[in-house]
């Protein structure tokens, strides 16, 4: 996508803007000269997103019609899917397997449909750089990756985040891993990447 690589302004619809990487992406995207629509399902996060430099968009990814309308209204060049449904405490991750799987399947499908109905902007979506055990999590991850690539999109396979605001604030996790700010910087650099899987690790 030449408009990205040539330094032009890109309209980025960022789903998951108030999440741990989303909050780091917004100011970096704005600093790079892009216009960011920061989607969150929580109206309580709009002030934060506005302060970071995004145009806050309150929408639940599971409300398909509202999502399609929100994407149409924003008219993005790029949809960046950084959605997860994870707990604040790492030890509770197992309890969220089904919720996170749903956001990677149904949530991602809704974003793809919204993209198709708004001029087919480029799609980039978050996944992980390690193999999950067999089960709903692994199946959902595989479906997300397959569906994004089928749309000509880019799969961003992140290592385990560490650093401020992550599960690994004080310690460094095992590989694959990536410092959260480095992950955000790398993501901004990849807006113009051709379709494929990009592994983002230290």
C-alpha positions in Angstrom: 0.0 0.0 0.0 2.0 2.9 -1.3 0.0 5.6 0.6 1.3 4.1 3.8 4.9 3.7 2.7 5.1 7.2 1.2 4.3 8.9 4.5 0.7 9.9 3.7 -2.0 10.3 6.3 -3.8 7.0 6.9 -7.2 6.6 8.6 -6.7 3.8 11.1 -9.8 2.1 12.7 -8.2 0.6 15.8 -10.3 -2.0 17.5 -9.1 -2.6 21.0 -7.8 0.9 21.4 -8.0 1.0 25.2 -6.1 -2.3 25.6 -2.5 -2.7 26.7 -1.1 -2.4 23.2 -3.9 -0.1 21.9 -3.0 2.6 24.4 0.6 2.5 23.1 -0.4 2.4 19.5 -2.7 5.5 19.5 0.0 8.1 20.3 2.5 6.5 18.0 0.0 6.4 15.1 -0.9 10.0 15.7 2.8 11.0 15.9 3.3 9.3 12.5 0.6 11.6 11.1 -2.3 9.2 10.9 -5.9 9.7 12.0 -7.0 7.2 14.6 -10.5 6.0 15.3 -10.1 4.3 18.7 -12.9 1.7 19.3 -13.7 0.7 22.8 -16.8 -1.0 24.2 -16.5 1.0 27.4 -17.9 4.6 27.4 -15.7 5.2 30.4 -12.6 4.9 28.2 -13.5 7.7 25.8 -11.7 10.4 27.7 -8.5 8.4 27.9 -8.6 7.7 24.1 -9.3 11.4 23.3 -6.3 12.4 25.6 -4.1 9.9 23.7 -5.1 11.5 20.4 -7.8 9.2 19.0 -11.3 9.9 17.9 -13.2 7.7 20.4 -15.7 5.3 19.0 -17.9 3.4 21.5 -19.0 0.1 19.9 -19.2 -3.6 20.9 -17.6 -5.8 18.2 -20.4 -8.3 18.8 -23.0 -5.8 17.7 -22.6 -6.4 14.0 -24.9 -3.8 12.7 -23.5 -1.0 14.9 -19.9 -2.1 14.1 -20.6 -2.0 10.3 -22.1 1.5 10.7 -19.2 2.7 12.9 -16.6 1.5 10.4 -18.6 3.0 7.5 -18.8 6.4 9.3 -15.1 6.5 10.0 -14.1 5.5 6.4 -10.8 3.8 7.3 -7.9 3.0 5.1 -6.8 0.4 7.6 -8.6 -1.7 10.2 -6.2 -2.8 13.0 -7.7 -5.5 15.1 -6.0 -5.6 18.5 -9.0 -7.1 20.4 -8.6 -9.6 23.1 -10.8 -10.6 26.1 -8.4 -11.3 28.9 -8.5 -10.8 32.7 -6.4 -8.3 34.6 -4.7 -11.1 36.5 -2.6 -13.6 34.6 -3.6 -16.5 36.8 -7.2 -16.2 35.6 -6.4 -16.5 31.9 -7.7 -20.1 31.8 -11.2 -18.8 32.8 -11.2 -16.5 29.8 -10.4 -19.1 27.1 -13.9 -19.2 25.6 -14.4 -15.4 25.8 -11.1 -14.7 24.1 -11.9 -17.4 21.5 -15.2 -15.7 20.7 -13.6 -12.3 20.1 -11.1 -14.0 17.8 -13.8 -15.7 15.8 -17.1 -13.9 15.9 -15.5 -10.5 16.7 -13.0 -10.9 13.9 -15.7 -12.1 11.4 -17.7 -9.0 12.2 -14.8 -6.7 11.6 -14.1 -8.4 8.2 -17.8 -7.9 7.3 -17.6 -4.3 8.3 -14.5 -3.9 6.1 -16.2 -5.5 3.1 -19.1 -3.1 3.5 -16.9 0.0 3.7 -14.6 -0.2 0.7 -12.4 -3.1 1.9 -9.7 -1.2 3.8 -6.6 -3.1 4.6 -6.9 -5.5 7.6 -4.2 -6.2 10.2 -5.0 -8.5 13.2 -3.3 -9.6 16.4 -2.5 -13.2 17.0 0.3 -15.0 19.0 3.7 -16.2 18.1 3.4 -19.5 20.1 1.4 -22.6 19.8 -1.6 -23.0 22.1 -2.7 -26.5 23.3 -5.5 -28.2 21.4 -8.8 -26.7 22.2 -11.0 -23.6 21.6 -8.1 -21.1 21.9 -6.0 -22.9 19.3 -8.9 -23.3 16.9 -9.9 -19.6 17.3 -6.4 -18.4 16.6 -6.1 -20.6 13.5 -9.5 -19.3 12.2 -8.5 -15.7 12.8 -5.2 -16.1 10.9 -6.8 -18.0 8.0 -9.7 -15.5 7.6 -7.4 -12.4 7.7 -5.0 -13.9 5.1 -8.0 -14.8 3.0 -8.9 -11.1 2.9 -5.4 -10.2 1.8 -4.6 -8.9 5.3 -1.6 -9.1 7.6 -1.4 -11.4 10.7 0.6 -9.8 13.5 2.0 -12.7 15.6 3.2 -11.2 18.8 5.4 -12.8 21.4 4.4 -12.5 25.1 4.1 -8.8 26.0 6.3 -7.6 28.9 6.8 -4.2 30.4 4.5 -1.6 32.0 0.9 -2.6 32.0 1.4 -6.2 31.0 1.3 -9.5 32.9 5.1 -9.3 33.0 5.8 -5.9 34.5 8.7 -6.9 36.7 10.1 -10.0 35.0 10.9 -11.1 31.5 8.9 -14.1 30.3 10.3 -17.0 28.3 10.5 -16.8 24.5 8.8 -15.8 22.3 8.5 -12.4 23.9 8.4 -8.8 22.9 8.7 -5.6 25.0 5.3 -3.8 24.7 6.6 -0.5 23.4 8.7 -2.3 20.8 5.6 -4.2 19.8 3.7 -1.0 19.3 6.5 0.6 17.3 6.9 -2.4 15.0 3.1 -2.5 14.4 3.1 1.1 13.2 5.9 0.3 10.8 3.9 -2.6 9.4 0.8 -0.7 8.2 2.1 -1.0 4.6 3.2 -4.6 4.8 2.0 -7.0 2.1 -0.3 -9.8 3.1 1.3 -12.5 5.2 2.2 -13.5 8.7 4.7 -11.2 10.5 6.3 -12.5 13.8 6.9 -9.6 16.2 9.4 -10.7 18.9 12.5 -9.3 20.5 
